[in-house]
Amino acid sequence: MKKIIYTAHAPAPIGPYNQAVQFGNQLYTSGQIAIDPTTGHLKLKNVAEQTEQVMENLRAVLEAAGFQFSDVIKTSIFLTDMNDFATVNSVYEKYFDESVAPARETVAVQGLPKGVDVEISMIAFKE
């Protein structure tokens, strides 16, 4: 059965979608950007700060559904500039044990919501 996941510890959706949808043992998160849920403001100082906020937003959504980063099986990373790949990766890797890290793709895009530089979504599964 489909269950909508919402937490006040992550940014509220800015359109007709939900933070995540759980279907049985599967969790599908919407893409997160660098909005600080406590202030509602973007964190745009640099791509490292943006990535940290995105990952913390994703942590909040995962935890609201009873999941954790070790349950993530797939991530999608969207960047407006592939020159930021190494910086984003250096923040991202802090959240995963490399031996069981999820599959992922990183895609360069022309633009992202609210002019951010990075957006990340996840799929998680637990038995």
Secondary structure, 3 states (H helix, E strand, C coil): CEEEECCCCCCCCCCCCCCEEEECCEEEECCECCECCCCCCECCCCHHHHHHHHHHHHHHHHHHCCCCHHHEEEEEEEECCHHHHHHHHHHHHHHCCHHHCCEEEEEECCCCHHHCCEEEEEEEECC
